[in-house]
């Protein structure tokens, strides 16, 4: 699943459409909310694809602020701090193997789909019994912020679908 963000009155092709899967969209919108709540929080449902969005003026304001964040180094620091936070989260118990590091695949179910029961190293935790915190699956990089700022500047406002 992803978020399809459509420009309301695009100036050019860049402002027509912006897309991220949920793993990339949620951290990007969180960045907008954390860095510029005075604008981003006008979008009540920014984490859903219900059609909410911003008008042209607010989109341009947010784009300018995001571009300043990039120039000043704030955006890069935000990403670095976010990643350090994620990396510091404690490992969680692997629910796929119940922390044993081994998975039992019933006949016809396993990765090799044979007719006999297989006990294999867990493919989720790689035999460790622990996995990274779920929130580590969500990513944010500087190109996401740059691309979204360009979209915002040229979108004429937007709606998230």
Phi, psi and omega in degrees: 000151179212176176251122176259119184248119184251134174290140180281322181213068188296141176280331184202186182298325180300327182270003182283317193205138175222136181222141169217147172289170184298331181293332179261329183291312185302313177295327179294315179290325174300319176302311180302316180293318181290316185279327186218062184298332182298335177254308186298327182285357171288341177269104185291327185237053182292343181259014176231166179256049184269002178098000179293162179178198181235155173282178185299311183301312181293326177297316179294318178300313181297319178300314180298317179296319180294321178294324176292322176301321180292312181298320184281345184093356180299316182298316180297319178294320178302313181297316180298313180297320179298314181294320177299320177298313180298317181294333182274350180295142180294149174295152180249157176297138177283120181277344181287327182241008183055040176068011182276338185084356180235144176240141176256122179255125177288162181307129178082357183258331192286176182297335178259357174048051179266177183269010179233159179294138180235140171246117186232162172299136181300129181278353177271314184254359180058036176086002184273337183082356180227150178227162175296154175305142183305323183295345177292346178286342181271133187235156175213132173225169186298326179296326177299315181294316178299312182297318181291321178298318178297316178301310182303317183297331186250003189276334187069030187097165183209161172228139181263121179235000000 
